[in-house]
């Protein structure tokens, strides 16, 4: 047994020592062959007597073997580093020698890498990096809105989620802190901040029970508001502030990076959960929900529980709501919900800049192939002097990677300078988008992209150069053709370039046509020379309905005397604004059935001159007048689409509409033209079934009160800035605590409604333009190089009678063939890919023939331009000079 054990040990150590020798590189083993053989023989001799050796000799033997291995490894590493430095120095000298190629390559790559860096910084922050909250992977959003009673029931009964509630930003007036100012506020449940897990910058967040009556007079400030309104006062905690006339105590200040639910949120107040107020608890003040999954719960489990709880909660309403109440409510990851409006657009842009980078790589690769063909004699000499195939490949790849690194450096600078511009062209209401920047992750991405890019466009030229015929390469004195394989590869690269450029140009063309169609739409009103101003009366001292009416009567009367103002009106909302006033109604001929979803109409509260200022046409009946007061019969005007939808083929004049909580009915006295209230594309929320207008003095809102926050509309020849100054003085003379804000022209509001389409169009046009330029350079480079290589052939053709015109057509035909092949391939691919752009288009399909034809003609024109110079050069070849070159 001892002999077997001894033999096993000897074999194990012999195997270990031989393994150490085997993994040393072959080249080093060849250089040290004799020394290693003697060393191994000495070790084997010692291992035969292994059991007889004492522990010191065994230790020395192992230490010598390990030391020899690391010495060999260090020496080989040193040699590799030295060779790589030699390759790098030589490569840089060659690149500096060929400055034209280097500049074009670096600029081309910087466009592609810079664009990818800029868009990736947005994708990384919005779609990849986790949200800046505690355990963000457990945070979810519950879609659909819930009344406070339902929210309280969910908080009590849910076993899979901790539920918190919040509202979208609404506006409150802050007074008592200098000039009255209007601030963006979100109402939240008491557990809102603790659920997100974000501690305050100063003070505390809301405590349990502070969203109940008598304890809700507290407020938390955003960091930005604390800085500019309170001067970063560290003693702000405990200070009283007046919000809409209600005194509240500041209990906390949030950190700068907390921007939920939106970047515009300036303060948070507790939502008031008052179960004694049945109307407010179950009917008004519906809120959005976020939740944190319990540690033992999953998203599907939460969804299943939510479906069950919704059915149970529907029976808790004081009135019938139906068994399908909120049946479409789903549980989705919070990050997915916050980025849903940006995800498709960012991925589309990332694909676009990826195409630009591929075009740049193909462009540089095609030029590199031609450049390597011109260096075949140099490569042959290097091979003849002992450089192996691997060393030649490594040399050329080193040059390619050096070019890519230079392009990446310039691209990073381009991304840094253009990132703010790119962000300005995307929706600004996403906090994650605003926070995006060039950080370490972007640097790592660019570094990896530079390496991959360098290898991508460098592999084909490198391996092509390593397969050359040494004898023929050494015999020639100048450059020789790289062969049919090289020519076909360069042509294939250019075809691919053109195809990618066609895809980007078709996308840009579709967006351009979509935007043009959008701007041609009639919004239903005339925005020229109309300025809008938002006014927010406080609850105190203006409380009574009559006082509000008197306030706006006085404002409009005195505003008509301002510079350049020809007419003035007031409305609870202006076209293209974000307000959404709605009322549940019962229409004549369409009785309301309790338990069914009521008909919801957009409800405008306006003064009589509103239609005249906006030039909204009257189609039937009459408009409002001063006689339509709070004491006269209640009347309404409906839109043309509302009349046609609910009373098709009938005269709507004289029909009646009843607001559900009112007993009396309102008579339709007029039909006005349709107005695109929400955006220029005519998008309307699906739950709205039409539009009606009420005289302001007879109007009501969803809270069953007269609308207090109103928009003043002026038809004026003065500028918005000039009018704003005079109007603020006028308002201050009436009430110094009356905030005035959002002064803008209606034309600016219309322009803002098309800005998302405009921004995406400009980004695609930029990428498409870059792709077109790169593709044109690629076509020109290939045709020019091919023509130069065929100089002898051109001389022979002319010697045998070919005319300059024929040679001109021969070269120009090559340019056209390459372009046409890429054009066909790009259009076929676009037929499939443009389907993914459908959600970004308006009035145009992804198969629009005019766009495809326009791109085709543009590419053919570019092919003529790119092939003209080489073709002209070929047509002017002197046969004698061409034949002498060979």
PEDAKA-V396866 format. One record per residue. N is the residue number from 1. RES is the residue in one letter. NEAR is the number of other C-alpha atoms within 10 Angstrom. Layout:
n=N res=RES near=NEAR
n=N res=RES near=NEAR
This chain:
n=1 res=X near=6
n=2 res=X near=8
n=3 res=X near=9
n=4 res=X near=9
n=5 res=X near=11
n=6 res=X near=17
n=7 res=X near=16
n=8 res=X near=12
n=9 res=X near=16
n=10 res=X near=19
n=11 res=X near=15
n=12 res=X near=13
n=13 res=X near=16
n=14 res=X near=19
n=15 res=X near=12
n=16 res=X near=14
n=17 res=X near=19
n=18 res=X near=15
n=19 res=X near=12
n=20 res=X near=15
n=21 res=X near=20
n=22 res=X near=12
n=23 res=X near=12
n=24 res=X near=17
n=25 res=X near=12
n=26 res=X near=12
n=27 res=X near=10
n=28 res=X near=13
n=29 res=X near=17
n=30 res=X near=11
n=31 res=X near=10
n=32 res=X near=12
n=33 res=X near=13
n=34 res=X near=11
n=35 res=X near=11
n=36 res=X near=15
n=37 res=X near=13
n=38 res=X near=11
n=39 res=X near=15
n=40 res=X near=17
n=41 res=X near=11
n=42 res=X near=12
n=43 res=X near=20
n=44 res=X near=18
n=45 res=X near=12
n=46 res=X near=18
n=47 res=X near=22
n=48 res=X near=16
n=49 res=X near=12
n=50 res=X near=19
n=51 res=X near=17
n=52 res=X near=12
n=53 res=X near=13
n=54 res=X near=9
n=55 res=X near=11
n=56 res=X near=8
n=57 res=X near=13
n=58 res=X near=15
n=59 res=X near=11
n=60 res=X near=11
n=61 res=X near=17
n=62 res=X near=15
n=63 res=X near=12
n=64 res=X near=12
n=65 res=X near=19
n=66 res=X near=15
n=67 res=X near=12
n=68 res=X near=17
n=69 res=X near=19
n=70 res=X near=13
n=71 res=X near=13
n=72 res=X near=19
n=73 res=X near=16
n=74 res=X near=12
n=75 res=X near=13
n=76 res=X near=16
n=77 res=X near=12
n=78 res=X near=12
n=79 res=X near=12
n=80 res=X near=12
n=81 res=X near=12
n=82 res=X near=12
n=83 res=X near=15
n=84 res=X near=16
n=85 res=X near=13
n=86 res=X near=13
n=87 res=X near=20
n=88 res=X near=20
n=89 res=X near=14
n=90 res=X near=15
n=91 res=X near=21
n=92 res=X near=17
n=93 res=X near=12
n=94 res=X near=13
n=95 res=X near=18
n=96 res=X near=13
n=97 res=X near=11
n=98 res=X near=12
n=99 res=X near=11
n=100 res=X near=10
n=101 res=X near=15
n=102 res=X near=19
n=103 res=X near=16
n=104 res=X near=16
n=105 res=X near=23
n=106 res=X near=22
n=107 res=X near=18
n=108 res=X near=27
n=109 res=X near=32
n=110 res=X near=29
n=111 res=X near=26
n=112 res=X near=27
n=113 res=X near=33
n=114 res=X near=28
n=115 res=X near=26
n=116 res=X near=28
n=117 res=X near=30
n=118 res=X near=28
n=119 res=X near=24
n=120 res=X near=27
n=121 res=X near=25
n=122 res=X near=26
n=123 res=X near=21
n=124 res=X near=18
n=125 res=X near=21
n=126 res=X near=25
n=127 res=X near=22
n=128 res=X near=12
n=129 res=X near=12
n=130 res=X near=14
n=131 res=X near=17
n=132 res=X near=13
n=133 res=X near=16
n=134 res=X near=15
n=135 res=X near=12
n=136 res=X near=16
n=137 res=X near=14
n=138 res=X near=18
n=139 res=X near=24
n=140 res=X near=24
n=141 res=X near=22
n=142 res=X near=23
n=143 res=X near=16
n=144 res=X near=15
n=145 res=X near=18
n=146 res=X near=22
n=147 res=X near=19
n=148 res=X near=24
n=149 res=X near=20
n=150 res=X near=22
n=151 res=X near=24
n=152 res=X near=18
n=153 res=X near=15
n=154 res=X near=20
n=155 res=X near=15
n=156 res=X near=11
n=157 res=X near=13
n=158 res=X near=15
n=159 res=X near=15
n=160 res=X near=21
n=161 res=X near=27
n=162 res=X near=18
n=163 res=X near=23
n=164 res=X near=26
n=165 res=X near=26
n=166 res=X near=23
n=167 res=X near=19
n=168 res=X near=15
n=169 res=X near=20
n=170 res=X near=13
n=171 res=X near=18
n=172 res=X near=21
n=173 res=X near=23
n=174 res=X near=22
n=175 res=X near=22
n=176 res=X near=14
n=177 res=X near=12
n=178 res=X near=9
n=179 res=X near=12
n=180 res=X near=15
n=181 res=X near=20
n=182 res=X near=21
n=183 res=X near=17
n=184 res=X near=17
n=185 res=X near=25
n=186 res=X near=22
n=187 res=X near=22
n=188 res=X near=24
n=189 res=X near=29
n=190 res=X near=25
n=191 res=X near=21
n=192 res=X near=22
n=193 res=X near=20
n=194 res=X near=14
n=195 res=X near=17
n=196 res=X near=19
n=197 res=X near=14
n=198 res=X near=17
n=199 res=X near=17
n=200 res=X near=20
n=201 res=X near=16
n=202 res=X near=18
n=203 res=X near=17
n=204 res=X near=16
n=205 res=X near=23
n=206 res=X near=23
n=207 res=X near=15
n=208 res=X near=11
n=209 res=X near=15
n=210 res=X near=20
n=211 res=X near=23
n=212 res=X near=17
n=213 res=X near=15
n=214 res=X near=9
n=215 res=X near=13
n=216 res=X near=19
n=217 res=X near=20
n=218 res=X near=21
n=219 res=X near=25
n=220 res=X near=26
n=221 res=X near=26
n=222 res=X near=24
n=223 res=X near=22
n=224 res=X near=20
n=225 res=X near=17
n=226 res=X near=20
n=227 res=X near=12
n=228 res=X near=10
n=229 res=X near=12
n=230 res=X near=14
n=231 res=X near=11
n=232 res=X near=14
n=233 res=X near=11
n=234 res=X near=11
n=235 res=X near=10
n=236 res=X near=19
n=237 res=X near=18
n=238 res=X near=14
n=239 res=X near=10
n=240 res=X near=18
n=241 res=X near=19
n=242 res=X near=15
n=243 res=X near=23
n=244 res=X near=17
n=245 res=X near=16
n=246 res=X near=15
n=247 res=X near=16
n=248 res=X near=18
n=249 res=X near=17
n=250 res=X near=21
n=251 res=X near=20
n=252 res=X near=26
n=253 res=X near=27
n=254 res=X near=26
n=255 res=X near=16
n=256 res=X near=11
n=257 res=X near=15
n=258 res=X near=19
n=259 res=X near=18
n=260 res=X near=19
n=261 res=X near=18
n=262 res=X near=18
n=263 res=X near=18
n=264 res=X near=19
n=265 res=X near=22
n=266 res=X near=22
n=267 res=X near=26
n=268 res=X near=26
n=269 res=X near=24
n=270 res=X near=27
n=271 res=X near=22
n=272 res=X near=22
n=273 res=X near=23
n=274 res=X near=16
n=275 res=X near=15
n=276 res=X near=9
n=277 res=X near=10
n=278 res=X near=13
n=279 res=X near=13
n=280 res=X near=18
n=281 res=X near=21
n=282 res=X near=21
n=283 res=X near=18
n=284 res=X near=14
n=285 res=X near=19
n=286 res=X near=20
n=287 res=X near=21
n=288 res=X near=18
n=289 res=X near=22
n=290 res=X near=23
n=291 res=X near=25
n=292 res=X near=23
n=293 res=X near=20
n=294 res=X near=16
n=295 res=X near=9
n=296 res=X near=9
n=297 res=X near=14
n=298 res=X near=13
n=299 res=X near=19
n=300 res=X near=12
n=301 res=X near=15
n=302 res=X near=23
n=303 res=X near=18
n=304 res=X near=13
n=305 res=X near=16
n=306 res=X near=22
n=307 res=X near=17
n=308 res=X near=12
n=309 res=X near=16
n=310 res=X near=20
n=311 res=X near=16
n=312 res=X near=15
n=313 res=X near=18
n=314 res=X near=18
n=315 res=X near=14
n=316 res=X near=15
n=317 res=X near=17
n=318 res=X near=11
n=319 res=X near=12
n=320 res=X near=14
n=321 res=X near=17
n=322 res=X near=15
n=323 res=X near=14
n=324 res=X near=11
n=325 res=X near=19
n=326 res=X near=19
n=327 res=X near=13
n=328 res=X near=10
n=329 res=X near=17
n=330 res=X near=18
n=331 res=X near=23
n=332 res=X near=19
n=333 res=X near=18
n=334 res=X near=20
n=335 res=X near=20
n=336 res=X near=15
n=337 res=X near=15
n=338 res=X near=20
n=339 res=X near=17
n=340 res=X near=12
n=341 res=X near=12
n=342 res=X near=19
n=343 res=X near=16
n=344 res=X near=15
n=345 res=X near=16
n=346 res=X near=20
n=347 res=X near=15
n=348 res=X near=16
n=349 res=X near=21
n=350 res=X near=20
n=351 res=X near=15
n=352 res=X near=26
n=353 res=X near=30
n=354 res=X near=19
n=355 res=X near=23
n=356 res=X near=31
n=357 res=X near=25
n=358 res=X near=24
n=359 res=X near=29
n=360 res=X near=29
n=361 res=X near=26
n=362 res=X near=25
n=363 res=X near=29
n=364 res=X near=29
n=365 res=X near=26
n=366 res=X near=28
n=367 res=X near=23
n=368 res=X near=22
n=369 res=X near=25
n=370 res=X near=23
n=371 res=X near=16
n=372 res=X near=20
n=373 res=X near=22
n=374 res=X near=17
n=375 res=X near=16
n=376 res=X near=26
n=377 res=X near=23
n=378 res=X near=14
n=379 res=X near=22
n=380 res=X near=21
n=381 res=X near=14
n=382 res=X near=16
n=383 res=X near=17
n=384 res=X near=13
n=385 res=X near=9
n=386 res=X near=9
n=387 res=X near=13
n=388 res=X near=13
n=389 res=X near=17
n=390 res=X near=11
n=391 res=X near=17
n=392 res=X near=20
n=393 res=X near=19
n=394 res=X near=20
n=395 res=X near=19
n=396 res=X near=24
n=397 res=X near=25
n=398 res=X near=24
n=399 res=X near=24
n=400 res=X near=29
n=401 res=X near=22
n=402 res=X near=20
n=403 res=X near=28
n=404 res=X near=31
n=405 res=X near=24
n=406 res=X near=20
n=407 res=X near=27
n=408 res=X near=30
n=409 res=X near=21
n=410 res=X near=19
n=411 res=X near=27
n=412 res=X near=24
n=413 res=X near=17
n=414 res=X near=18
n=415 res=X near=27
n=416 res=X near=17
n=417 res=X near=13
n=418 res=X near=15
n=419 res=X near=22
n=420 res=X near=14
n=421 res=X near=11
n=422 res=X near=18
n=423 res=X near=19
n=424 res=X near=13
n=425 res=X near=18
n=426 res=X near=21
n=427 res=X near=14
n=428 res=X near=14
n=429 res=X near=12
n=430 res=X near=20
n=431 res=X near=20
n=432 res=X near=24
n=433 res=X near=22
n=434 res=X near=18
n=435 res=X near=13
n=436 res=X near=20
n=437 res=X near=21
n=438 res=X near=17
n=439 res=X near=11
n=440 res=X near=9
n=441 res=X near=15
n=442 res=X near=21
n=443 res=X near=16
n=444 res=X near=11
n=445 res=X near=17
n=446 res=X near=23
n=447 res=X near=17
n=448 res=X near=14
n=449 res=X near=19
n=450 res=X near=25
n=451 res=X near=17
n=452 res=X near=14
n=453 res=X near=26
n=454 res=X near=25
n=455 res=X near=20
n=456 res=X near=19
n=457 res=X near=25
n=458 res=X near=28
n=459 res=X near=18
n=460 res=X near=19
n=461 res=X near=25
n=462 res=X near=25
n=463 res=X near=17
n=464 res=X near=18
n=465 res=X near=23
n=466 res=X near=20
n=467 res=X near=9
n=468 res=X near=18
n=469 res=X near=11
n=470 res=X near=17
n=471 res=X near=11
n=472 res=X near=12
n=473 res=X near=19
n=474 res=X near=16
n=475 res=X near=9
n=476 res=X near=12
n=477 res=X near=9
n=478 res=X near=13
n=479 res=X near=16
n=480 res=X near=15
n=481 res=X near=16
n=482 res=X near=18
n=483 res=X near=11
n=484 res=X near=9
n=485 res=X near=10
n=486 res=X near=19
n=487 res=X near=18
n=488 res=X near=11
n=489 res=X near=16
n=490 res=X near=28
n=491 res=X near=23
n=492 res=X near=17
n=493 res=X near=25
n=494 res=X near=30
n=495 res=X near=26
n=496 res=X near=24
n=497 res=X near=31
n=498 res=X near=30
n=499 res=X near=27
n=500 res=X near=28
n=501 res=X near=32
n=502 res=X near=31
n=503 res=X near=27
n=504 res=X near=30
n=505 res=X near=30
n=506 res=X near=28
n=507 res=X near=25
n=508 res=X near=24
n=509 res=X near=22
n=510 res=X near=29
n=511 res=X near=27
n=512 res=X near=21
n=513 res=X near=19
n=514 res=X near=20
n=515 res=X near=22
n=516 res=X near=14
n=517 res=X near=15
n=518 res=X near=19
n=519 res=X near=15
n=520 res=X near=9
n=521 res=X near=12
n=522 res=X near=14
n=523 res=X near=22
n=524 res=X near=18
n=525 res=X near=19
n=526 res=X near=15
n=527 res=X near=19
n=528 res=X near=15
n=529 res=X near=18
n=530 res=X near=24
n=531 res=X near=28
n=532 res=X near=27
n=533 res=X near=21
n=534 res=X near=20
n=535 res=X near=22
n=536 res=X near=20
n=537 res=X near=22
n=538 res=X near=21
n=539 res=X near=15
n=540 res=X near=11
n=541 res=X near=11
n=542 res=X near=15
n=543 res=X near=12
n=544 res=X near=12
n=545 res=X near=14
n=546 res=X near=12
n=547 res=X near=12
n=548 res=X near=19
n=549 res=X near=18
n=550 res=X near=13
n=551 res=X near=15
n=552 res=X near=20
n=553 res=X near=15
n=554 res=X near=13
n=555 res=X near=19
n=556 res=X near=18
n=557 res=X near=14
n=558 res=X near=14
n=559 res=X near=22
n=560 res=X near=17
n=561 res=X near=12
n=562 res=X near=18
n=563 res=X near=14
n=564 res=X near=15
n=565 res=X near=18
n=566 res=X near=14
n=567 res=X near=20
n=568 res=X near=26
n=569 res=X near=26
n=570 res=X near=26
n=571 res=X near=25
n=572 res=X near=24
n=573 res=X near=23
n=574 res=X near=24
n=575 res=X near=22
n=576 res=X near=21
n=577 res=X near=15
n=578 res=X near=11
n=579 res=X near=13
n=580 res=X near=15
n=581 res=X near=17
n=582 res=X near=19
n=583 res=X near=24
n=584 res=X near=19
n=585 res=X near=19
n=586 res=X near=20
n=587 res=X near=19
n=588 res=X near=17
n=589 res=X near=11
n=590 res=X near=12
n=591 res=X near=12
n=592 res=X near=17
n=593 res=X near=9
n=594 res=X near=11
n=595 res=X near=12
n=596 res=X near=11
n=597 res=X near=14
n=598 res=X near=17
n=599 res=X near=20
n=600 res=X near=18
n=601 res=X near=22
n=602 res=X near=20
n=603 res=X near=24
n=604 res=X near=27
n=605 res=X near=25
n=606 res=X near=25
n=607 res=X near=25
n=608 res=X near=21
n=609 res=X near=20
n=610 res=X near=22
n=611 res=X near=18
n=612 res=X near=17
n=613 res=X near=22
n=614 res=X near=23
n=615 res=X near=14
n=616 res=X near=17
n=617 res=X near=16
n=618 res=X near=18
n=619 res=X near=14
n=620 res=X near=17
n=621 res=X near=15
n=622 res=X near=14
n=623 res=X near=23
n=624 res=X near=22
n=625 res=X near=11
n=626 res=X near=10
n=627 res=X near=11
n=628 res=X near=20
n=629 res=X near=15
n=630 res=X near=15
n=631 res=X near=9
n=632 res=X near=10
n=633 res=X near=13
n=634 res=X near=19
n=635 res=X near=23
n=636 res=X near=26
n=637 res=X near=27
n=638 res=X near=26
n=639 res=X near=19
n=640 res=X near=21
n=641 res=X near=18
n=642 res=X near=19
n=643 res=X near=23
n=644 res=X near=14
n=645 res=X near=11
n=646 res=X near=16
n=647 res=X near=16
n=648 res=X near=11
n=649 res=X near=9
n=650 res=X near=10
n=651 res=X near=13
n=652 res=X near=24
n=653 res=X near=18
n=654 res=X near=14
n=655 res=X near=18
n=656 res=X near=18
n=657 res=X near=20
n=658 res=X near=19
n=659 res=X near=20
n=660 res=X near=16
n=661 res=X near=9
n=662 res=X near=10
n=663 res=X near=8
n=664 res=X near=13
n=665 res=X near=18
n=666 res=X near=21
n=667 res=X near=19
n=668 res=X near=23
n=669 res=X near=20
n=670 res=X near=23
n=671 res=X near=26
n=672 res=X near=25
n=673 res=X near=18
n=674 res=X near=22
n=675 res=X near=22
n=676 res=X near=18
n=677 res=X near=23
n=678 res=X near=20
n=679 res=X near=20
n=680 res=X near=23
n=681 res=X near=18
n=682 res=X near=15
n=683 res=X near=10
n=684 res=X near=14
n=685 res=X near=10
n=686 res=X near=6
n=687 res=X near=13
n=688 res=X near=15
n=689 res=X near=16
n=690 res=X near=22
n=691 res=X near=23
n=692 res=X near=23
n=693 res=X near=25
n=694 res=X near=24
n=695 res=X near=25
n=696 res=X near=23
n=697 res=X near=23
n=698 res=X near=19
n=699 res=X near=21
n=700 res=X near=20
n=701 res=X near=16
n=702 res=X near=16
n=703 res=X near=13
n=704 res=X near=12
n=705 res=X near=10
n=706 res=X near=20
n=707 res=X near=21
n=708 res=X near=20
n=709 res=X near=16
n=710 res=X near=19
n=711 res=X near=23
n=712 res=X near=25
n=713 res=X near=26
n=714 res=X near=31
n=715 res=X near=22
n=716 res=X near=21
n=717 res=X near=15
n=718 res=X near=17
n=719 res=X near=15
n=720 res=X near=18
n=721 res=X near=13
n=722 res=X near=12
n=723 res=X near=23
n=724 res=X near=20
n=725 res=X near=11
n=726 res=X near=14
n=727 res=X near=19
n=728 res=X near=16
n=729 res=X near=12
n=730 res=X near=16
n=731 res=X near=19
n=732 res=X near=14
n=733 res=X near=10
n=734 res=X near=13
n=735 res=X near=13
n=736 res=X near=14
n=737 res=X near=21
n=738 res=X near=20
n=739 res=X near=22
n=740 res=X near=21
n=741 res=X near=15
n=742 res=X near=12
n=743 res=X near=20
n=744 res=X near=18
n=745 res=X near=22
n=746 res=X near=23
n=747 res=X near=16
n=748 res=X near=14
n=749 res=X near=20
n=750 res=X near=19
n=751 res=X near=16
n=752 res=X near=16
n=753 res=X near=17
n=754 res=X near=16
n=755 res=X near=16
n=756 res=X near=15
n=757 res=X near=20
n=758 res=X near=20
n=759 res=X near=18
n=760 res=X near=23
n=761 res=X near=23
n=762 res=X near=16
n=763 res=X near=18
n=764 res=X near=25
n=765 res=X near=20
n=766 res=X near=16
n=767 res=X near=24
n=768 res=X near=26
n=769 res=X near=17
n=770 res=X near=23
n=771 res=X near=31
n=772 res=X near=24
n=773 res=X near=13
n=774 res=X near=26
n=775 res=X near=31
n=776 res=X near=25
n=777 res=X near=19
n=778 res=X near=28
n=779 res=X near=30
n=780 res=X near=23
n=781 res=X near=22
n=782 res=X near=27
n=783 res=X near=26
n=784 res=X near=22
n=785 res=X near=17
n=786 res=X near=18
n=787 res=X near=20
n=788 res=X near=16
n=789 res=X near=17
n=790 res=X near=15
n=791 res=X near=21
n=792 res=X near=21
n=793 res=X near=16
n=794 res=X near=24
n=795 res=X near=24
n=796 res=X near=16
n=797 res=X near=16
n=798 res=X near=21
n=799 res=X near=14
n=800 res=X near=10
n=801 res=X near=9
n=802 res=X near=14
n=803 res=X near=13
n=804 res=X near=19
n=805 res=X near=13
n=806 res=X near=15
n=807 res=X near=21
n=808 res=X near=20
n=809 res=X near=17
n=810 res=X near=15
n=811 res=X near=23
n=812 res=X near=23
n=813 res=X near=17
n=814 res=X near=20
n=815 res=X near=28
n=816 res=X near=20
n=817 res=X near=15
n=818 res=X near=22
n=819 res=X near=31
n=820 res=X near=19
n=821 res=X near=17
n=822 res=X near=24
n=823 res=X near=26
n=824 res=X near=16
n=825 res=X near=18
n=826 res=X near=23
n=827 res=X near=21
n=828 res=X near=14
n=829 res=X near=15
n=830 res=X near=22
n=831 res=X near=15
n=832 res=X near=11
n=833 res=X near=14
n=834 res=X near=17
n=835 res=X near=12
n=836 res=X near=11
n=837 res=X near=16
n=838 res=X near=13
n=839 res=X near=9
n=840 res=X near=16
n=841 res=X near=19
n=842 res=X near=17
n=843 res=X near=12
n=844 res=X near=16
n=845 res=X near=15
n=846 res=X near=21
n=847 res=X near=16
n=848 res=X near=14
n=849 res=X near=10
n=850 res=X near=12
n=851 res=X near=21
n=852 res=X near=23
n=853 res=X near=13
n=854 res=X near=13
n=855 res=X near=23
n=856 res=X near=20
n=857 res=X near=11
n=858 res=X near=14
n=859 res=X near=24
n=860 res=X near=17
n=861 res=X near=14
n=862 res=X near=22
n=863 res=X near=24
n=864 res=X near=18
n=865 res=X near=16
n=866 res=X near=25
n=867 res=X near=26
n=868 res=X near=20
n=869 res=X near=17
n=870 res=X near=23
n=871 res=X near=26
n=872 res=X near=17
n=873 res=X near=17
n=874 res=X near=26
n=875 res=X near=22
n=876 res=X near=16
n=877 res=X near=17
n=878 res=X near=15
n=879 res=X near=18
n=880 res=X near=13
n=881 res=X near=12
n=882 res=X near=17
n=883 res=X near=15
n=884 res=X near=9
n=885 res=X near=10
n=886 res=X near=11
